[in-house]
Amino acid sequence: MGVELYTYFRSSAAYRVRIALNLKRLSYGPRFIHLAKGEQHRPDYRAINPQKLVPALVDRGTVLTQSLAIIEYLNDTYPEPPLLPRRRDERAYVRALAQIIACDIHPLNNLRVLRYLEHTMGQDEAARIAWIRHWIREGFEAFEAQLERHELSGRFCFGDMPTLADICLVPQVFSARRFGCDLSDFPKIRAIDENCQTLAAFRDAAPEQQPDAE
C-alpha cells in the first residue's frame, strides 16, 4: 500500500504536507475531502481522523494526523533531503518559526473558527476579515523579527535549504494574500516566499495546482 493523503486544496495544513511530500520526492494518492461542503464530518472520514480536519496521511497502513507530526514522521522515515538542521539549537530555531505559523496564526483563522465567528458570534464579513488580518499581522511581525535577529536566515528561513519553517511559511503567505493582508512591512518573509516559489516542490503543491481546486 502506498502513501495516501487526505487533502483539501485550500487547507494550509494540507498544503504544508504536500510541500513536504514533494521535497521528499514521494508520490502519493490524494483523497479529497471538501471542507466547505462538510465532507470531513462523514462517518468514514471520522474513522480516519476523529478531529474531522485535514490532512491525514496513511503510509503502509499507518494513519497519521496533524501536519507537523506528519512532516516530522516523513522526515524520520524518508531522511533525504532533510527538512530539519542537524544541530539541536538549529532544529529548535526552525521548529519555533514553524510553530509561530502552525500554533499561533493558523488555528485562529481556519474554517471552523471563521464559521463560529459568523454563525455563533454574529460577526459579519468585514469583522471576520479584520480578525484574520490582525492575527496574521501579529504573527508575521514576530516571524520577521526572528529572521532579522538570527544570522541563520538566508535564501530560506534557515540558510540555503528549505526546512519545516519554509513549509509552514509559504501556505500562510498564500492565505495572507488571499485575505488582502498588507505584506509591505515584511521584506524577509516576502523574499523567502519568492525563493521558495523557484522550487517545483512548492509550486506544484500550491492550491491552484491541485485536482480539486475551484
Contacts in CASP RR format, 6 or more apart in sequence:
PFRMAT RR
TARGET T0000
AUTHOR 0000-0000-0000
METHOD contacts of the structure
MODEL  1
MGVELYTYFRSSAAYRVRIALNLKRLSYGPRFIHLAKGEQHRPDYRAINP
QKLVPALVDRGTVLTQSLAIIEYLNDTYPEPPLLPRRRDERAYVRALAQI
IACDIHPLNNLRVLRYLEHTMGQDEAARIAWIRHWIREGFEAFEAQLERH
ELSGRFCFGDMPTLADICLVPQVFSARRFGCDLSDFPKIRAIDENCQTLA
AFRDAAPEQQPDAE
1 58 0 8 1.000
1 60 0 8 1.000
1 61 0 8 1.000
2 28 0 8 1.000
2 29 0 8 1.000
2 58 0 8 1.000
2 59 0 8 1.000
2 60 0 8 1.000
3 21 0 8 1.000
3 26 0 8 1.000
3 27 0 8 1.000
3 28 0 8 1.000
3 29 0 8 1.000
3 57 0 8 1.000
3 58 0 8 1.000
3 59 0 8 1.000
4 28 0 8 1.000
4 29 0 8 1.000
4 30 0 8 1.000
4 31 0 8 1.000
4 57 0 8 1.000
4 58 0 8 1.000
4 59 0 8 1.000
5 14 0 8 1.000
5 17 0 8 1.000
5 18 0 8 1.000
5 21 0 8 1.000
5 28 0 8 1.000
5 29 0 8 1.000
5 30 0 8 1.000
5 31 0 8 1.000
5 55 0 8 1.000
5 56 0 8 1.000
5 57 0 8 1.000
6 14 0 8 1.000
6 31 0 8 1.000
6 32 0 8 1.000
6 33 0 8 1.000
6 45 0 8 1.000
6 48 0 8 1.000
6 49 0 8 1.000
6 54 0 8 1.000
6 55 0 8 1.000
6 56 0 8 1.000
6 57 0 8 1.000
6 58 0 8 1.000
7 14 0 8 1.000
7 17 0 8 1.000
7 18 0 8 1.000
7 30 0 8 1.000
7 31 0 8 1.000
7 32 0 8 1.000
7 33 0 8 1.000
7 54 0 8 1.000
7 55 0 8 1.000
7 210 0 8 1.000
7 212 0 8 1.000
8 14 0 8 1.000
8 32 0 8 1.000
8 33 0 8 1.000
8 34 0 8 1.000
8 35 0 8 1.000
8 54 0 8 1.000
8 212 0 8 1.000
9 32 0 8 1.000
9 207 0 8 1.000
9 208 0 8 1.000
9 210 0 8 1.000
9 212 0 8 1.000
9 213 0 8 1.000
9 214 0 8 1.000
10 35 0 8 1.000
10 207 0 8 1.000
11 35 0 8 1.000
11 54 0 8 1.000
11 55 0 8 1.000
12 106 0 8 1.000
12 110 0 8 1.000
12 171 0 8 1.000
12 172 0 8 1.000
12 174 0 8 1.000
12 175 0 8 1.000
13 53 0 8 1.000
13 54 0 8 1.000
13 55 0 8 1.000
13 67 0 8 1.000
13 102 0 8 1.000
13 106 0 8 1.000
13 171 0 8 1.000
14 54 0 8 1.000
14 55 0 8 1.000
14 67 0 8 1.000
15 170 0 8 1.000
15 171 0 8 1.000
15 174 0 8 1.000
15 205 0 8 1.000
15 206 0 8 1.000
15 207 0 8 1.000
16 55 0 8 1.000
16 67 0 8 1.000
16 68 0 8 1.000
16 71 0 8 1.000
16 102 0 8 1.000
16 167 0 8 1.000
16 168 0 8 1.000
16 171 0 8 1.000
17 55 0 8 1.000
17 57 0 8 1.000
17 67 0 8 1.000
17 70 0 8 1.000
17 71 0 8 1.000
17 74 0 8 1.000
18 204 0 8 1.000
18 205 0 8 1.000
18 210 0 8 1.000
19 167 0 8 1.000
19 170 0 8 1.000
19 171 0 8 1.000
19 201 0 8 1.000
19 202 0 8 1.000
19 205 0 8 1.000
20 70 0 8 1.000
20 71 0 8 1.000
20 74 0 8 1.000
20 75 0 8 1.000
20 83 0 8 1.000
20 167 0 8 1.000
21 28 0 8 1.000
21 74 0 8 1.000
21 205 0 8 1.000
22 200 0 8 1.000
22 201 0 8 1.000
22 202 0 8 1.000
22 204 0 8 1.000
22 205 0 8 1.000
23 81 0 8 1.000
23 83 0 8 1.000
23 162 0 8 1.000
23 167 0 8 1.000
23 199 0 8 1.000
23 201 0 8 1.000
24 74 0 8 1.000
24 75 0 8 1.000
24 78 0 8 1.000
24 80 0 8 1.000
24 81 0 8 1.000
24 83 0 8 1.000
26 74 0 8 1.000
26 78 0 8 1.000
28 57 0 8 1.000
30 210 0 8 1.000
30 211 0 8 1.000
30 212 0 8 1.000
32 211 0 8 1.000
32 212 0 8 1.000
33 39 0 8 1.000
33 40 0 8 1.000
33 45 0 8 1.000
33 54 0 8 1.000
34 212 0 8 1.000
35 54 0 8 1.000
35 111 0 8 1.000
36 111 0 8 1.000
39 45 0 8 1.000
40 46 0 8 1.000
40 49 0 8 1.000
40 52 0 8 1.000
40 53 0 8 1.000
40 54 0 8 1.000
41 52 0 8 1.000
45 52 0 8 1.000
46 52 0 8 1.000
48 56 0 8 1.000
48 58 0 8 1.000
48 63 0 8 1.000
49 56 0 8 1.000
49 63 0 8 1.000
49 65 0 8 1.000
51 65 0 8 1.000
53 65 0 8 1.000
55 65 0 8 1.000
55 67 0 8 1.000
55 70 0 8 1.000
56 63 0 8 1.000
56 64 0 8 1.000
56 65 0 8 1.000
57 63 0 8 1.000
57 64 0 8 1.000
57 65 0 8 1.000
57 70 0 8 1.000
57 73 0 8 1.000
58 64 0 8 1.000
59 73 0 8 1.000
59 77 0 8 1.000
64 70 0 8 1.000
64 73 0 8 1.000
67 102 0 8 1.000
68 98 0 8 1.000
68 99 0 8 1.000
68 102 0 8 1.000
68 164 0 8 1.000
68 168 0 8 1.000
71 83 0 8 1.000
71 164 0 8 1.000
71 167 0 8 1.000
72 84 0 8 1.000
72 164 0 8 1.000
74 83 0 8 1.000
75 82 0 8 1.000
75 83 0 8 1.000
75 84 0 8 1.000
75 164 0 8 1.000
81 161 0 8 1.000
82 161 0 8 1.000
83 162 0 8 1.000
83 163 0 8 1.000
83 164 0 8 1.000
83 167 0 8 1.000
84 91 0 8 1.000
84 94 0 8 1.000
84 95 0 8 1.000
84 163 0 8 1.000
84 164 0 8 1.000
85 91 0 8 1.000
85 93 0 8 1.000
85 94 0 8 1.000
85 158 0 8 1.000
85 161 0 8 1.000
85 163 0 8 1.000
90 152 0 8 1.000
90 158 0 8 1.000
93 146 0 8 1.000
93 150 0 8 1.000
93 152 0 8 1.000
93 158 0 8 1.000
94 157 0 8 1.000
94 158 0 8 1.000
94 163 0 8 1.000
94 164 0 8 1.000
94 165 0 8 1.000
95 164 0 8 1.000
96 146 0 8 1.000
97 143 0 8 1.000
97 146 0 8 1.000
97 147 0 8 1.000
97 157 0 8 1.000
97 164 0 8 1.000
97 165 0 8 1.000
97 168 0 8 1.000
97 169 0 8 1.000
98 164 0 8 1.000
98 165 0 8 1.000
98 167 0 8 1.000
98 168 0 8 1.000
100 139 0 8 1.000
100 142 0 8 1.000
100 143 0 8 1.000
100 146 0 8 1.000
101 139 0 8 1.000
101 143 0 8 1.000
101 168 0 8 1.000
101 169 0 8 1.000
101 171 0 8 1.000
101 172 0 8 1.000
102 168 0 8 1.000
104 135 0 8 1.000
104 139 0 8 1.000
104 142 0 8 1.000
105 135 0 8 1.000
105 136 0 8 1.000
105 138 0 8 1.000
105 139 0 8 1.000
105 140 0 8 1.000
105 172 0 8 1.000
106 172 0 8 1.000
106 175 0 8 1.000
107 113 0 8 1.000
108 131 0 8 1.000
108 135 0 8 1.000
109 131 0 8 1.000
109 132 0 8 1.000
109 135 0 8 1.000
109 136 0 8 1.000
109 175 0 8 1.000
114 128 0 8 1.000
114 131 0 8 1.000
114 132 0 8 1.000
117 123 0 8 1.000
117 127 0 8 1.000
117 128 0 8 1.000
117 131 0 8 1.000
118 124 0 8 1.000
118 128 0 8 1.000
123 131 0 8 1.000
129 179 0 8 1.000
129 180 0 8 1.000
132 179 0 8 1.000
132 181 0 8 1.000
133 179 0 8 1.000
133 180 0 8 1.000
133 181 0 8 1.000
136 172 0 8 1.000
136 175 0 8 1.000
136 176 0 8 1.000
136 179 0 8 1.000
136 181 0 8 1.000
137 181 0 8 1.000
137 182 0 8 1.000
140 172 0 8 1.000
140 176 0 8 1.000
140 181 0 8 1.000
140 183 0 8 1.000
140 186 0 8 1.000
140 189 0 8 1.000
141 185 0 8 1.000
141 186 0 8 1.000
143 169 0 8 1.000
143 186 0 8 1.000
143 189 0 8 1.000
144 185 0 8 1.000
144 186 0 8 1.000
144 187 0 8 1.000
144 188 0 8 1.000
144 189 0 8 1.000
147 153 0 8 1.000
147 157 0 8 1.000
147 188 0 8 1.000
147 189 0 8 1.000
147 192 0 8 1.000
148 188 0 8 1.000
152 158 0 8 1.000
152 159 0 8 1.000
153 159 0 8 1.000
153 188 0 8 1.000
153 192 0 8 1.000
154 160 0 8 1.000
154 192 0 8 1.000
155 192 0 8 1.000
155 195 0 8 1.000
156 162 0 8 1.000
156 163 0 8 1.000
156 165 0 8 1.000
156 166 0 8 1.000
156 192 0 8 1.000
156 195 0 8 1.000
156 196 0 8 1.000
157 163 0 8 1.000
157 165 0 8 1.000
157 166 0 8 1.000
157 169 0 8 1.000
157 192 0 8 1.000
158 165 0 8 1.000
158 166 0 8 1.000
162 196 0 8 1.000
162 199 0 8 1.000
162 201 0 8 1.000
162 202 0 8 1.000
166 192 0 8 1.000
166 196 0 8 1.000
166 202 0 8 1.000
169 189 0 8 1.000
169 192 0 8 1.000
169 193 0 8 1.000
169 196 0 8 1.000
170 193 0 8 1.000
170 196 0 8 1.000
170 197 0 8 1.000
170 202 0 8 1.000
173 183 0 8 1.000
173 189 0 8 1.000
173 190 0 8 1.000
173 193 0 8 1.000
174 206 0 8 1.000
174 207 0 8 1.000
176 183 0 8 1.000
177 183 0 8 1.000
183 189 0 8 1.000
183 190 0 8 1.000
196 202 0 8 1.000
197 203 0 8 1.000
203 209 0 8 1.000
207 213 0 8 1.000
END
